């Protein structure tokens, strides 16, 4: 990463938050979403699934392997109702599952 890009990330002249602050806020938001999702998943799936994003009515979840992704896809319709009971996921209508090994 060049010095210009690092300086941009740390620049305080941005309107409300610096790009670095927005990035850190987004990471914290993803960790909170992941913790809420894991609270309703079976123990075996908890360490393998992570929330990537919340876009409109879709919760995008990334699993470490295809076996976990398949299991989550099969559970997804039943999980939506449980998710909607959690504060961050009231508007979730569907779960999109992707595989992304670390």
Secondary structure as a PSIPRED ss2 file (coil, helix, strand):
# PSIPRED VFORMAT (PSIPRED V4.0)

   1 X C   1.000  0.000  0.000
   2 X C   1.000  0.000  0.000
   3 X H   0.000  1.000  0.000
   4 X H   0.000  1.000  0.000
   5 X H   0.000  1.000  0.000
   6 X H   0.000  1.000  0.000
   7 X H   0.000  1.000  0.000
   8 X H   0.000  1.000  0.000
   9 X H   0.000  1.000  0.000
  10 X H   0.000  1.000  0.000
  11 X C   1.000  0.000  0.000
  12 X C   1.000  0.000  0.000
  13 X C   1.000  0.000  0.000
  14 X C   1.000  0.000  0.000
  15 X C   1.000  0.000  0.000
  16 X C   1.000  0.000  0.000
  17 X C   1.000  0.000  0.000
  18 X C   1.000  0.000  0.000
  19 X H   0.000  1.000  0.000
  20 X H   0.000  1.000  0.000
  21 X H   0.000  1.000  0.000
  22 X H   0.000  1.000  0.000
  23 X H   0.000  1.000  0.000
  24 X H   0.000  1.000  0.000
  25 X H   0.000  1.000  0.000
  26 X H   0.000  1.000  0.000
  27 X H   0.000  1.000  0.000
  28 X H   0.000  1.000  0.000
  29 X H   0.000  1.000  0.000
  30 X H   0.000  1.000  0.000
  31 X H   0.000  1.000  0.000
  32 X H   0.000  1.000  0.000
  33 X H   0.000  1.000  0.000
  34 X H   0.000  1.000  0.000
  35 X H   0.000  1.000  0.000
  36 X H   0.000  1.000  0.000
  37 X H   0.000  1.000  0.000
  38 X H   0.000  1.000  0.000
  39 X C   1.000  0.000  0.000
  40 X C   1.000  0.000  0.000
  41 X C   1.000  0.000  0.000
  42 X C   1.000  0.000  0.000
  43 X H   0.000  1.000  0.000
  44 X H   0.000  1.000  0.000
  45 X H   0.000  1.000  0.000
  46 X H   0.000  1.000  0.000
  47 X C   1.000  0.000  0.000
  48 X C   1.000  0.000  0.000
  49 X E   0.000  0.000  1.000
  50 X E   0.000  0.000  1.000
  51 X E   0.000  0.000  1.000
  52 X E   0.000  0.000  1.000
  53 X E   0.000  0.000  1.000
  54 X E   0.000  0.000  1.000
  55 X E   0.000  0.000  1.000
  56 X C   1.000  0.000  0.000
  57 X C   1.000  0.000  0.000
  58 X E   0.000  0.000  1.000
  59 X E   0.000  0.000  1.000
  60 X E   0.000  0.000  1.000
  61 X E   0.000  0.000  1.000
  62 X E   0.000  0.000  1.000
  63 X E   0.000  0.000  1.000
  64 X C   1.000  0.000  0.000
  65 X C   1.000  0.000  0.000
  66 X H   0.000  1.000  0.000
  67 X H   0.000  1.000  0.000
  68 X H   0.000  1.000  0.000
  69 X H   0.000  1.000  0.000
  70 X H   0.000  1.000  0.000
  71 X H   0.000  1.000  0.000
  72 X H   0.000  1.000  0.000
  73 X H   0.000  1.000  0.000
  74 X H   0.000  1.000  0.000
  75 X H   0.000  1.000  0.000
  76 X H   0.000  1.000  0.000
  77 X H   0.000  1.000  0.000
  78 X H   0.000  1.000  0.000
  79 X H   0.000  1.000  0.000
  80 X H   0.000  1.000  0.000
  81 X H   0.000  1.000  0.000
  82 X H   0.000  1.000  0.000
  83 X H   0.000  1.000  0.000
  84 X H   0.000  1.000  0.000
  85 X C   1.000  0.000  0.000
  86 X C   1.000  0.000  0.000
  87 X H   0.000  1.000  0.000
  88 X H   0.000  1.000  0.000
  89 X H   0.000  1.000  0.000
  90 X C   1.000  0.000  0.000
  91 X C   1.000  0.000  0.000
  92 X C   1.000  0.000  0.000
  93 X C   1.000  0.000  0.000
  94 X E   0.000  0.000  1.000
  95 X E   0.000  0.000  1.000
  96 X E   0.000  0.000  1.000
  97 X E   0.000  0.000  1.000
  98 X E   0.000  0.000  1.000
  99 X E   0.000  0.000  1.000
 100 X C   1.000  0.000  0.000
 101 X C   1.000  0.000  0.000
 102 X C   1.000  0.000  0.000
